[in-house]
């Protein structure tokens, strides 16, 4: 299944401040429902996304990387790919992010994703993906702005308290010479899975409705034969 999904979100910050935040995958990952960043290797970000529908849970494990990033035009392209850990399918996407200033204190970012899904996970088809992604983007925007507001409040409190401690020690030559590990593990809190019943309830029921009706019809015919 191939589908193009277009969404947008607003960051309550001027574009010069918002754009670096939007491109900081490690910083914004906890704001995306169901997502958990696990490690960074160079410009490759690896993690997983958890999803559940009723008692059934599944998760995608994958990676994303920046293909192109232009800070002057506030434009970036990413490529992401993942697989269902239960072997039910794969997903791959080319993602374009374009930011523009809405006002001196707010920024809009439009995200266009060309999504390709194969296997059993593609069975829900078109319509549901668009509904779910819109709700996820709205939730992501709310989480991101809440996080930025909290960090701003903490920064103001720290500035008010002043610097009462000693200045940090300069790094030793030995520490400076030590190279960073190739792969950096991210030990963040475990993400709660996305509840598809909440995210796509009406759309999901609409898609499964004919299947449920067919099952009921078969049961009715069997009962009449008896």
mmCIF file of the C-alpha atoms, coordinates in Angstrom:
data_MODEL
# 
_entry.id   MODEL 
# 
loop_
_atom_site.group_PDB 
_atom_site.id 
_atom_site.type_symbol 
_atom_site.label_atom_id 
_atom_site.label_alt_id 
_atom_site.label_comp_id 
_atom_site.label_asym_id 
_atom_site.label_entity_id 
_atom_site.label_seq_id 
_atom_site.pdbx_PDB_ins_code 
_atom_site.Cartn_x 
_atom_site.Cartn_y 
_atom_site.Cartn_z 
_atom_site.occupancy 
_atom_site.B_iso_or_equiv 
_atom_site.pdbx_formal_charge 
_atom_site.auth_seq_id 
_atom_site.auth_comp_id 
_atom_site.auth_asym_id 
_atom_site.auth_atom_id 
_atom_site.pdbx_PDB_model_num 
ATOM 1   C CA . UNK A 1 1   ? 0.000   0.000   0.000  1.00 0.00 ? 1   UNK A CA 1 
ATOM 2   C CA . UNK A 1 2   ? 1.309   3.430   -0.955 1.00 0.00 ? 2   UNK A CA 1 
ATOM 3   C CA . UNK A 1 3   ? -0.148  6.634   0.436  1.00 0.00 ? 3   UNK A CA 1 
ATOM 4   C CA . UNK A 1 4   ? 0.858   10.273  0.790  1.00 0.00 ? 4   UNK A CA 1 
ATOM 5   C CA . UNK A 1 5   ? 0.015   11.844  4.128  1.00 0.00 ? 5   UNK A CA 1 
ATOM 6   C CA . UNK A 1 6   ? 0.221   15.597  4.765  1.00 0.00 ? 6   UNK A CA 1 
ATOM 7   C CA . UNK A 1 7   ? -0.016  17.068  8.245  1.00 0.00 ? 7   UNK A CA 1 
ATOM 8   C CA . UNK A 1 8   ? 1.046   20.239  10.012 1.00 0.00 ? 8   UNK A CA 1 
ATOM 9   C CA . UNK A 1 9   ? 1.739   21.377  13.540 1.00 0.00 ? 9   UNK A CA 1 
ATOM 10  C CA . UNK A 1 10  ? 2.542   24.630  15.289 1.00 0.00 ? 10  UNK A CA 1 
ATOM 11  C CA . UNK A 1 11  ? 5.419   25.375  17.647 1.00 0.00 ? 11  UNK A CA 1 
ATOM 12  C CA . UNK A 1 12  ? 4.926   28.324  19.992 1.00 0.00 ? 12  UNK A CA 1 
ATOM 13  C CA . UNK A 1 13  ? 8.394   29.715  19.341 1.00 0.00 ? 13  UNK A CA 1 
ATOM 14  C CA . UNK A 1 14  ? 9.946   32.042  16.708 1.00 0.00 ? 14  UNK A CA 1 
ATOM 15  C CA . UNK A 1 15  ? 11.203  30.174  13.671 1.00 0.00 ? 15  UNK A CA 1 
ATOM 16  C CA . UNK A 1 16  ? 14.901  30.768  14.531 1.00 0.00 ? 16  UNK A CA 1 
ATOM 17  C CA . UNK A 1 17  ? 14.318  28.920  17.802 1.00 0.00 ? 17  UNK A CA 1 
ATOM 18  C CA . UNK A 1 18  ? 11.725  26.416  16.574 1.00 0.00 ? 18  UNK A CA 1 
ATOM 19  C CA . UNK A 1 19  ? 13.622  25.019  13.567 1.00 0.00 ? 19  UNK A CA 1 
ATOM 20  C CA . UNK A 1 20  ? 16.609  23.604  15.504 1.00 0.00 ? 20  UNK A CA 1 
ATOM 21  C CA . UNK A 1 21  ? 14.152  22.020  17.941 1.00 0.00 ? 21  UNK A CA 1 
ATOM 22  C CA . UNK A 1 22  ? 12.141  20.438  15.111 1.00 0.00 ? 22  UNK A CA 1 
ATOM 23  C CA . UNK A 1 23  ? 15.355  18.907  13.720 1.00 0.00 ? 23  UNK A CA 1 
ATOM 24  C CA . UNK A 1 24  ? 16.557  17.679  17.123 1.00 0.00 ? 24  UNK A CA 1 
ATOM 25  C CA . UNK A 1 25  ? 15.267  14.091  16.925 1.00 0.00 ? 25  UNK A CA 1 
ATOM 26  C CA . UNK A 1 26  ? 16.571  13.137  20.363 1.00 0.00 ? 26  UNK A CA 1 
ATOM 27  C CA . UNK A 1 27  ? 14.808  16.066  21.997 1.00 0.00 ? 27  UNK A CA 1 
ATOM 28  C CA . UNK A 1 28  ? 11.416  15.716  20.303 1.00 0.00 ? 28  UNK A CA 1 
ATOM 29  C CA . UNK A 1 29  ? 11.158  11.891  20.184 1.00 0.00 ? 29  UNK A CA 1 
ATOM 30  C CA . UNK A 1 30  ? 9.523   11.624  23.648 1.00 0.00 ? 30  UNK A CA 1 
ATOM 31  C CA . UNK A 1 31  ? 6.765   13.976  22.446 1.00 0.00 ? 31  UNK A CA 1 
ATOM 32  C CA . UNK A 1 32  ? 5.579   11.550  19.731 1.00 0.00 ? 32  UNK A CA 1 
ATOM 33  C CA . UNK A 1 33  ? 3.007   9.080   21.100 1.00 0.00 ? 33  UNK A CA 1 
ATOM 34  C CA . UNK A 1 34  ? 4.153   5.463   21.071 1.00 0.00 ? 34  UNK A CA 1 
ATOM 35  C CA . UNK A 1 35  ? 7.711   6.322   19.961 1.00 0.00 ? 35  UNK A CA 1 
ATOM 36  C CA . UNK A 1 36  ? 10.894  5.464   21.806 1.00 0.00 ? 36  UNK A CA 1 
ATOM 37  C CA . UNK A 1 37  ? 14.365  6.478   20.606 1.00 0.00 ? 37  UNK A CA 1 
ATOM 38  C CA . UNK A 1 38  ? 16.870  3.776   21.573 1.00 0.00 ? 38  UNK A CA 1 
ATOM 39  C CA . UNK A 1 39  ? 20.208  4.652   19.991 1.00 0.00 ? 39  UNK A CA 1 
ATOM 40  C CA . UNK A 1 40  ? 22.027  7.099   17.735 1.00 0.00 ? 40  UNK A CA 1 
ATOM 41  C CA . UNK A 1 41  ? 24.824  6.137   15.364 1.00 0.00 ? 41  UNK A CA 1 
ATOM 42  C CA . UNK A 1 42  ? 26.221  9.140   13.480 1.00 0.00 ? 42  UNK A CA 1 
ATOM 43  C CA . UNK A 1 43  ? 23.224  10.608  11.642 1.00 0.00 ? 43  UNK A CA 1 
ATOM 44  C CA . UNK A 1 44  ? 21.110  7.441   12.019 1.00 0.00 ? 44  UNK A CA 1 
ATOM 45  C CA . UNK A 1 45  ? 18.410  7.346   14.710 1.00 0.00 ? 45  UNK A CA 1 
ATOM 46  C CA . UNK A 1 46  ? 17.058  3.933   15.755 1.00 0.00 ? 46  UNK A CA 1 
ATOM 47  C CA . UNK A 1 47  ? 14.005  3.171   17.847 1.00 0.00 ? 47  UNK A CA 1 
ATOM 48  C CA . UNK A 1 48  ? 10.589  1.604   17.933 1.00 0.00 ? 48  UNK A CA 1 
ATOM 49  C CA . UNK A 1 49  ? 6.894   2.519   17.812 1.00 0.00 ? 49  UNK A CA 1 
ATOM 50  C CA . UNK A 1 50  ? 4.357   0.548   19.846 1.00 0.00 ? 50  UNK A CA 1 
ATOM 51  C CA . UNK A 1 51  ? 0.733   0.052   18.779 1.00 0.00 ? 51  UNK A CA 1 
ATOM 52  C CA . UNK A 1 52  ? -2.179  -1.833  20.317 1.00 0.00 ? 52  UNK A CA 1 
ATOM 53  C CA . UNK A 1 53  ? -5.724  -2.680  19.262 1.00 0.00 ? 53  UNK A CA 1 
ATOM 54  C CA . UNK A 1 54  ? -7.695  -4.098  22.150 1.00 0.00 ? 54  UNK A CA 1 
ATOM 55  C CA . UNK A 1 55  ? -5.716  -6.982  23.640 1.00 0.00 ? 55  UNK A CA 1 
ATOM 56  C CA . UNK A 1 56  ? -3.463  -7.256  20.574 1.00 0.00 ? 56  UNK A CA 1 
ATOM 57  C CA . UNK A 1 57  ? -0.148  -5.357  20.668 1.00 0.00 ? 57  UNK A CA 1 
ATOM 58  C CA . UNK A 1 58  ? 2.545   -4.946  18.059 1.00 0.00 ? 58  UNK A CA 1 
ATOM 59  C CA . UNK A 1 59  ? 5.555   -2.740  17.470 1.00 0.00 ? 59  UNK A CA 1 
ATOM 60  C CA . UNK A 1 60  ? 7.673   -1.435  14.630 1.00 0.00 ? 60  UNK A CA 1 
ATOM 61  C CA . UNK A 1 61  ? 11.428  -1.331  15.007 1.00 0.00 ? 61  UNK A CA 1 
ATOM 62  C CA . UNK A 1 62  ? 13.287  0.886   12.578 1.00 0.00 ? 62  UNK A CA 1 
ATOM 63  C CA . UNK A 1 63  ? 15.580  3.783   11.822 1.00 0.00 ? 63  UNK A CA 1 
ATOM 64  C CA . UNK A 1 64  ? 15.537  7.269   10.311 1.00 0.00 ? 64  UNK A CA 1 
ATOM 65  C CA . UNK A 1 65  ? 18.188  9.582   8.919  1.00 0.00 ? 65  UNK A CA 1 
ATOM 66  C CA . UNK A 1 66  ? 18.389  13.074  7.444  1.00 0.00 ? 66  UNK A CA 1 
ATOM 67  C CA . UNK A 1 67  ? 18.864  12.978  3.679  1.00 0.00 ? 67  UNK A CA 1 
ATOM 68  C CA . UNK A 1 68  ? 19.021  16.767  3.383  1.00 0.00 ? 68  UNK A CA 1 
ATOM 69  C CA . UNK A 1 69  ? 18.682  19.727  5.737  1.00 0.00 ? 69  UNK A CA 1 
ATOM 70  C CA . UNK A 1 70  ? 18.711  23.410  4.803  1.00 0.00 ? 70  UNK A CA 1 
ATOM 71  C CA . UNK A 1 71  ? 18.624  25.704  7.824  1.00 0.00 ? 71  UNK A CA 1 
ATOM 72  C CA . UNK A 1 72  ? 18.351  28.851  5.677  1.00 0.00 ? 72  UNK A CA 1 
ATOM 73  C CA . UNK A 1 73  ? 15.118  27.740  3.972  1.00 0.00 ? 73  UNK A CA 1 
ATOM 74  C CA . UNK A 1 74  ? 13.957  25.690  6.982  1.00 0.00 ? 74  UNK A CA 1 
ATOM 75  C CA . UNK A 1 75  ? 13.565  22.578  4.830  1.00 0.00 ? 75  UNK A CA 1 
ATOM 76  C CA . UNK A 1 76  ? 14.580  19.008  5.602  1.00 0.00 ? 76  UNK A CA 1 
ATOM 77  C CA . UNK A 1 77  ? 14.161  15.561  4.051  1.00 0.00 ? 77  UNK A CA 1 
ATOM 78  C CA . UNK A 1 78  ? 14.317  12.316  6.001  1.00 0.00 ? 78  UNK A CA 1 
ATOM 79  C CA . UNK A 1 79  ? 14.121  8.660   5.070  1.00 0.00 ? 79  UNK A CA 1 
ATOM 80  C CA . UNK A 1 80  ? 12.650  6.191   7.546  1.00 0.00 ? 80  UNK A CA 1 
ATOM 81  C CA . UNK A 1 81  ? 12.106  2.451   7.428  1.00 0.00 ? 81  UNK A CA 1 
ATOM 82  C CA . UNK A 1 82  ? 10.889  -0.148  9.874  1.00 0.00 ? 82  UNK A CA 1 
ATOM 83  C CA . UNK A 1 83  ? 9.562   -3.653  10.281 1.00 0.00 ? 83  UNK A CA 1 
ATOM 84  C CA . UNK A 1 84  ? 6.920   -5.241  12.435 1.00 0.00 ? 84  UNK A CA 1 
ATOM 85  C CA . UNK A 1 85  ? 8.798   -7.267  15.053 1.00 0.00 ? 85  UNK A CA 1 
ATOM 86  C CA . UNK A 1 86  ? 6.149   -9.974  14.693 1.00 0.00 ? 86  UNK A CA 1 
ATOM 87  C CA . UNK A 1 87  ? 6.955   -10.385 10.995 1.00 0.00 ? 87  UNK A CA 1 
ATOM 88  C CA . UNK A 1 88  ? 3.613   -9.020  9.780  1.00 0.00 ? 88  UNK A CA 1 
ATOM 89  C CA . UNK A 1 89  ? 4.982   -6.383  7.440  1.00 0.00 ? 89  UNK A CA 1 
ATOM 90  C CA . UNK A 1 90  ? 7.336   -3.505  6.680  1.00 0.00 ? 90  UNK A CA 1 
ATOM 91  C CA . UNK A 1 91  ? 7.005   0.259   6.370  1.00 0.00 ? 91  UNK A CA 1 
ATOM 92  C CA . UNK A 1 92  ? 9.144   2.820   4.569  1.00 0.00 ? 92  UNK A CA 1 
ATOM 93  C CA . UNK A 1 93  ? 8.676   6.564   4.161  1.00 0.00 ? 93  UNK A CA 1 
ATOM 94  C CA . UNK A 1 94  ? 10.271  9.612   2.574  1.00 0.00 ? 94  UNK A CA 1 
ATOM 95  C CA . UNK A 1 95  ? 9.437   12.583  4.771  1.00 0.00 ? 95  UNK A CA 1 
ATOM 96  C CA . UNK A 1 96  ? 9.692   16.293  3.937  1.00 0.00 ? 96  UNK A CA 1 
ATOM 97  C CA . UNK A 1 97  ? 9.456   18.943  6.653  1.00 0.00 ? 97  UNK A CA 1 
ATOM 98  C CA . UNK A 1 98  ? 8.991   22.617  5.743  1.00 0.00 ? 98  UNK A CA 1 
ATOM 99  C CA . UNK A 1 99  ? 8.726   25.316  8.399  1.00 0.00 ? 99  UNK A CA 1 
ATOM 100 C CA . UNK A 1 100 ? 7.487   28.889  8.051  1.00 0.00 ? 100 UNK A CA 1 
ATOM 101 C CA . UNK A 1 101 ? 6.948   31.733  10.481 1.00 0.00 ? 101 UNK A CA 1 
ATOM 102 C CA . UNK A 1 102 ? 3.324   32.356  11.407 1.00 0.00 ? 102 UNK A CA 1 
ATOM 103 C CA . UNK A 1 103 ? 4.177   35.289  13.665 1.00 0.00 ? 103 UNK A CA 1 
ATOM 104 C CA . UNK A 1 104 ? 7.196   36.589  15.590 1.00 0.00 ? 104 UNK A CA 1 
ATOM 105 C CA . UNK A 1 105 ? 6.382   34.016  18.289 1.00 0.00 ? 105 UNK A CA 1 
ATOM 106 C CA . UNK A 1 106 ? 4.999   30.989  16.412 1.00 0.00 ? 106 UNK A CA 1 
ATOM 107 C CA . UNK A 1 107 ? 6.092   28.615  13.642 1.00 0.00 ? 107 UNK A CA 1 
ATOM 108 C CA . UNK A 1 108 ? 4.136   26.256  11.409 1.00 0.00 ? 108 UNK A CA 1 
ATOM 109 C CA . UNK A 1 109 ? 5.719   23.052  10.126 1.00 0.00 ? 109 UNK A CA 1 
ATOM 110 C CA . UNK A 1 110 ? 4.161   21.085  7.249  1.00 0.00 ? 110 UNK A CA 1 
ATOM 111 C CA . UNK A 1 111 ? 5.143   17.414  7.104  1.00 0.00 ? 111 UNK A CA 1 
ATOM 112 C CA . UNK A 1 112 ? 4.613   15.405  3.907  1.00 0.00 ? 112 UNK A CA 1 
ATOM 113 C CA . UNK A 1 113 ? 5.220   11.657  4.049  1.00 0.00 ? 113 UNK A CA 1 
ATOM 114 C CA . UNK A 1 114 ? 5.198   9.262   1.094  1.00 0.00 ? 114 UNK A CA 1 
ATOM 115 C CA . UNK A 1 115 ? 4.418   6.056   2.950  1.00 0.00 ? 115 UNK A CA 1 
ATOM 116 C CA . UNK A 1 116 ? 4.802   2.496   1.669  1.00 0.00 ? 116 UNK A CA 1 
ATOM 117 C CA . UNK A 1 117 ? 3.466   -0.397  3.772  1.00 0.00 ? 117 UNK A CA 1 
ATOM 118 C CA . UNK A 1 118 ? 3.629   -4.098  2.902  1.00 0.00 ? 118 UNK A CA 1 
ATOM 119 C CA . UNK A 1 119 ? 2.358   -7.269  4.554  1.00 0.00 ? 119 UNK A CA 1 
ATOM 120 C CA . UNK A 1 120 ? -0.552  -7.830  6.893  1.00 0.00 ? 120 UNK A CA 1 
ATOM 121 C CA . UNK A 1 121 ? -0.130  -4.445  8.579  1.00 0.00 ? 121 UNK A CA 1 
ATOM 122 C CA . UNK A 1 122 ? -1.332  -2.828  5.324  1.00 0.00 ? 122 UNK A CA 1 
ATOM 123 C CA . UNK A 1 123 ? -4.752  -4.494  5.543  1.00 0.00 ? 123 UNK A CA 1 
ATOM 124 C CA . UNK A 1 124 ? -6.477  -1.484  7.114  1.00 0.00 ? 124 UNK A CA 1 
ATOM 125 C CA . UNK A 1 125 ? -5.733  0.510   3.956  1.00 0.00 ? 125 UNK A CA 1 
ATOM 126 C CA . UNK A 1 126 ? -6.325  4.121   3.104  1.00 0.00 ? 126 UNK A CA 1 
ATOM 127 C CA . UNK A 1 127 ? -8.394  6.472   5.213  1.00 0.00 ? 127 UNK A CA 1 
ATOM 128 C CA . UNK A 1 128 ? -7.361  5.076   8.572  1.00 0.00 ? 128 UNK A CA 1 
ATOM 129 C CA . UNK A 1 129 ? -3.705  6.094   8.192  1.00 0.00 ? 129 UNK A CA 1 
ATOM 130 C CA . UNK A 1 130 ? -4.717  9.684   7.473  1.00 0.00 ? 130 UNK A CA 1 
ATOM 131 C CA . UNK A 1 131 ? -7.062  9.865   10.456 1.00 0.00 ? 131 UNK A CA 1 
ATOM 132 C CA . UNK A 1 132 ? -4.516  8.335   12.813 1.00 0.00 ? 132 UNK A CA 1 
ATOM 133 C CA . UNK A 1 133 ? -1.605  10.505  11.627 1.00 0.00 ? 133 UNK A CA 1 
ATOM 134 C CA . UNK A 1 134 ? -3.679  13.688  12.072 1.00 0.00 ? 134 UNK A CA 1 
ATOM 135 C CA . UNK A 1 135 ? -4.510  12.796  15.677 1.00 0.00 ? 135 UNK A CA 1 
ATOM 136 C CA . UNK A 1 136 ? -0.923  11.769  16.378 1.00 0.00 ? 136 UNK A CA 1 
ATOM 137 C CA . UNK A 1 137 ? 0.390   15.061  14.984 1.00 0.00 ? 137 UNK A CA 1 
ATOM 138 C CA . UNK A 1 138 ? -2.053  17.063  17.117 1.00 0.00 ? 138 UNK A CA 1 
ATOM 139 C CA . UNK A 1 139 ? -0.962  15.143  20.207 1.00 0.00 ? 139 UNK A CA 1 
ATOM 140 C CA . UNK A 1 140 ? 2.705   15.545  19.290 1.00 0.00 ? 140 UNK A CA 1 
ATOM 141 C CA . UNK A 1 141 ? 2.271   19.326  18.922 1.00 0.00 ? 141 UNK A CA 1 
ATOM 142 C CA . UNK A 1 142 ? 0.570   19.584  22.312 1.00 0.00 ? 142 UNK A CA 1 
ATOM 143 C CA . UNK A 1 143 ? 3.289   17.488  23.977 1.00 0.00 ? 143 UNK A CA 1 
ATOM 144 C CA . UNK A 1 144 ? 6.081   19.477  22.318 1.00 0.00 ? 144 UNK A CA 1 
ATOM 145 C CA . UNK A 1 145 ? 4.711   22.863  23.358 1.00 0.00 ? 145 UNK A CA 1 
ATOM 146 C CA . UNK A 1 146 ? 4.102   21.621  26.900 1.00 0.00 ? 146 UNK A CA 1 
ATOM 147 C CA . UNK A 1 147 ? 7.697   20.409  27.081 1.00 0.00 ? 147 UNK A CA 1 
ATOM 148 C CA . UNK A 1 148 ? 9.039   23.746  25.825 1.00 0.00 ? 148 UNK A CA 1 
ATOM 149 C CA . UNK A 1 149 ? 6.893   25.681  28.304 1.00 0.00 ? 149 UNK A CA 1 
ATOM 150 C CA . UNK A 1 150 ? 8.175   23.537  31.186 1.00 0.00 ? 150 UNK A CA 1 
ATOM 151 C CA . UNK A 1 151 ? 11.791  23.963  30.087 1.00 0.00 ? 151 UNK A CA 1 
ATOM 152 C CA . UNK A 1 152 ? 11.333  27.740  29.805 1.00 0.00 ? 152 UNK A CA 1 
ATOM 153 C CA . UNK A 1 153 ? 9.895   27.888  33.322 1.00 0.00 ? 153 UNK A CA 1 
ATOM 154 C CA . UNK A 1 154 ? 12.814  25.834  34.666 1.00 0.00 ? 154 UNK A CA 1 
ATOM 155 C CA . UNK A 1 155 ? 15.287  28.095  32.860 1.00 0.00 ? 155 UNK A CA 1 
ATOM 156 C CA . UNK A 1 156 ? 13.725  31.221  34.384 1.00 0.00 ? 156 UNK A CA 1 
ATOM 157 C CA . UNK A 1 157 ? 13.869  29.682  37.858 1.00 0.00 ? 157 UNK A CA 1 
ATOM 158 C CA . UNK A 1 158 ? 17.524  28.756  37.375 1.00 0.00 ? 158 UNK A CA 1 
ATOM 159 C CA . UNK A 1 159 ? 18.410  32.283  36.205 1.00 0.00 ? 159 UNK A CA 1 
ATOM 160 C CA . UNK A 1 160 ? 16.578  33.795  39.180 1.00 0.00 ? 160 UNK A CA 1 
ATOM 161 C CA . UNK A 1 161 ? 18.391  31.547  41.652 1.00 0.00 ? 161 UNK A CA 1 
ATOM 162 C CA . UNK A 1 162 ? 21.736  32.607  40.204 1.00 0.00 ? 162 UNK A CA 1 
ATOM 163 C CA . UNK A 1 163 ? 24.956  30.666  39.998 1.00 0.00 ? 163 UNK A CA 1 
ATOM 164 C CA . UNK A 1 164 ? 25.860  29.924  43.621 1.00 0.00 ? 164 UNK A CA 1 
ATOM 165 C CA . UNK A 1 165 ? 28.098  26.956  42.912 1.00 0.00 ? 165 UNK A CA 1 
ATOM 166 C CA . UNK A 1 166 ? 31.641  26.710  41.707 1.00 0.00 ? 166 UNK A CA 1 
ATOM 167 C CA . UNK A 1 167 ? 32.503  26.956  38.041 1.00 0.00 ? 167 UNK A CA 1 
ATOM 168 C CA . UNK A 1 168 ? 32.663  23.571  36.338 1.00 0.00 ? 168 UNK A CA 1 
ATOM 169 C CA . UNK A 1 169 ? 36.132  22.124  36.036 1.00 0.00 ? 169 UNK A CA 1 
ATOM 170 C CA . UNK A 1 170 ? 37.839  22.257  32.681 1.00 0.00 ? 170 UNK A CA 1 
ATOM 171 C CA . UNK A 1 171 ? 38.004  18.879  30.946 1.00 0.00 ? 171 UNK A CA 1 
ATOM 172 C CA . UNK A 1 172 ? 41.330  17.131  31.385 1.00 0.00 ? 172 UNK A CA 1 
ATOM 173 C CA . UNK A 1 173 ? 43.509  16.344  28.418 1.00 0.00 ? 173 UNK A CA 1 
ATOM 174 C CA . UNK A 1 174 ? 42.813  12.663  28.974 1.00 0.00 ? 174 UNK A CA 1 
ATOM 175 C CA . UNK A 1 175 ? 39.044  13.193  28.906 1.00 0.00 ? 175 UNK A CA 1 
ATOM 176 C CA . UNK A 1 176 ? 39.257  15.437  25.838 1.00 0.00 ? 176 UNK A CA 1 
ATOM 177 C CA . UNK A 1 177 ? 41.261  12.856  23.953 1.00 0.00 ? 177 UNK A CA 1 
ATOM 178 C CA . UNK A 1 178 ? 38.739  10.098  24.618 1.00 0.00 ? 178 UNK A CA 1 
ATOM 179 C CA . UNK A 1 179 ? 36.644  9.516   21.532 1.00 0.00 ? 179 UNK A CA 1 
ATOM 180 C CA . UNK A 1 180 ? 32.879  9.199   21.728 1.00 0.00 ? 180 UNK A CA 1 
ATOM 181 C CA . UNK A 1 181 ? 31.369  5.745   21.262 1.00 0.00 ? 181 UNK A CA 1 
ATOM 182 C CA . UNK A 1 182 ? 30.217  4.895   17.741 1.00 0.00 ? 182 UNK A CA 1 
ATOM 183 C CA . UNK A 1 183 ? 26.745  3.997   18.978 1.00 0.00 ? 183 UNK A CA 1 
ATOM 184 C CA . UNK A 1 184 ? 25.162  6.059   21.756 1.00 0.00 ? 184 UNK A CA 1 
ATOM 185 C CA . UNK A 1 185 ? 22.387  4.366   23.709 1.00 0.00 ? 185 UNK A CA 1 
ATOM 186 C CA . UNK A 1 186 ? 19.364  6.434   24.761 1.00 0.00 ? 186 UNK A CA 1 
ATOM 187 C CA . UNK A 1 187 ? 18.030  5.314   28.122 1.00 0.00 ? 187 UNK A CA 1 
ATOM 188 C CA . UNK A 1 188 ? 14.681  7.065   28.147 1.00 0.00 ? 188 UNK A CA 1 
ATOM 189 C CA . UNK A 1 189 ? 11.421  5.947   29.743 1.00 0.00 ? 189 UNK A CA 1 
ATOM 190 C CA . UNK A 1 190 ? 9.453   3.220   27.971 1.00 0.00 ? 190 UNK A CA 1 
ATOM 191 C CA . UNK A 1 191 ? 6.795   4.612   25.649 1.00 0.00 ? 191 UNK A CA 1 
ATOM 192 C CA . UNK A 1 192 ? 3.126   3.769   26.088 1.00 0.00 ? 192 UNK A CA 1 
ATOM 193 C CA . UNK A 1 193 ? 1.662   2.079   22.969 1.00 0.00 ? 193 UNK A CA 1 
ATOM 194 C CA . UNK A 1 194 ? -0.649  3.985   20.657 1.00 0.00 ? 194 UNK A CA 1 
ATOM 195 C CA . UNK A 1 195 ? -4.235  2.813   21.203 1.00 0.00 ? 195 UNK A CA 1 
ATOM 196 C CA . UNK A 1 196 ? -5.657  2.356   17.698 1.00 0.00 ? 196 UNK A CA 1 
ATOM 197 C CA . UNK A 1 197 ? -9.196  2.038   19.066 1.00 0.00 ? 197 UNK A CA 1 
ATOM 198 C CA . UNK A 1 198 ? -8.950  5.579   20.451 1.00 0.00 ? 198 UNK A CA 1 
ATOM 199 C CA . UNK A 1 199 ? -7.030  7.000   17.498 1.00 0.00 ? 199 UNK A CA 1 
ATOM 200 C CA . UNK A 1 200 ? -9.053  5.497   14.638 1.00 0.00 ? 200 UNK A CA 1 
ATOM 201 C CA . UNK A 1 201 ? -12.257 4.255   16.238 1.00 0.00 ? 201 UNK A CA 1 
ATOM 202 C CA . UNK A 1 202 ? -14.863 5.388   13.662 1.00 0.00 ? 202 UNK A CA 1 
ATOM 203 C CA . UNK A 1 203 ? -12.564 4.840   10.673 1.00 0.00 ? 203 UNK A CA 1 
ATOM 204 C CA . UNK A 1 204 ? -11.527 1.412   11.931 1.00 0.00 ? 204 UNK A CA 1 
ATOM 205 C CA . UNK A 1 205 ? -15.108 0.329   12.477 1.00 0.00 ? 205 UNK A CA 1 
ATOM 206 C CA . UNK A 1 206 ? -16.036 1.599   9.026  1.00 0.00 ? 206 UNK A CA 1 
ATOM 207 C CA . UNK A 1 207 ? -13.240 -0.476  7.485  1.00 0.00 ? 207 UNK A CA 1 
ATOM 208 C CA . UNK A 1 208 ? -14.069 -3.626  9.474  1.00 0.00 ? 208 UNK A CA 1 
ATOM 209 C CA . UNK A 1 209 ? -17.831 -3.154  9.230  1.00 0.00 ? 209 UNK A CA 1 
ATOM 210 C CA . UNK A 1 210 ? -18.301 -5.183  6.007  1.00 0.00 ? 210 UNK A CA 1 
ATOM 211 C CA . UNK A 1 211 ? -16.197 -8.023  7.452  1.00 0.00 ? 211 UNK A CA 1 
ATOM 212 C CA . UNK A 1 212 ? -18.265 -8.108  10.639 1.00 0.00 ? 212 UNK A CA 1 
ATOM 213 C CA . UNK A 1 213 ? -21.494 -7.996  8.591  1.00 0.00 ? 213 UNK A CA 1 
ATOM 214 C CA . UNK A 1 214 ? -20.328 -10.917 6.438  1.00 0.00 ? 214 UNK A CA 1 
ATOM 215 C CA . UNK A 1 215 ? -19.523 -13.007 9.512  1.00 0.00 ? 215 UNK A CA 1 
ATOM 216 C CA . UNK A 1 216 ? -22.947 -12.274 11.009 1.00 0.00 ? 216 UNK A CA 1 
ATOM 217 C CA . UNK A 1 217 ? -24.616 -13.193 7.711  1.00 0.00 ? 217 UNK A CA 1 
ATOM 218 C CA . UNK A 1 218 ? -22.821 -16.552 7.608  1.00 0.00 ? 218 UNK A CA 1 
ATOM 219 C CA . UNK A 1 219 ? -23.851 -17.296 11.189 1.00 0.00 ? 219 UNK A CA 1 
ATOM 220 C CA . UNK A 1 220 ? -27.459 -16.398 10.363 1.00 0.00 ? 220 UNK A CA 1 
ATOM 221 C CA . UNK A 1 221 ? -27.518 -18.730 7.324  1.00 0.00 ? 221 UNK A CA 1 
ATOM 222 C CA . UNK A 1 222 ? -26.025 -21.573 9.353  1.00 0.00 ? 222 UNK A CA 1 
ATOM 223 C CA . UNK A 1 223 ? -28.690 -21.115 12.024 1.00 0.00 ? 223 UNK A CA 1 
ATOM 224 C CA . UNK A 1 224 ? -31.490 -21.211 9.412  1.00 0.00 ? 224 UNK A CA 1 
ATOM 225 C CA . UNK A 1 225 ? -30.080 -24.435 7.931  1.00 0.00 ? 225 UNK A CA 1 
ATOM 226 C CA . UNK A 1 226 ? -30.317 -26.029 11.334 1.00 0.00 ? 226 UNK A CA 1 
# 
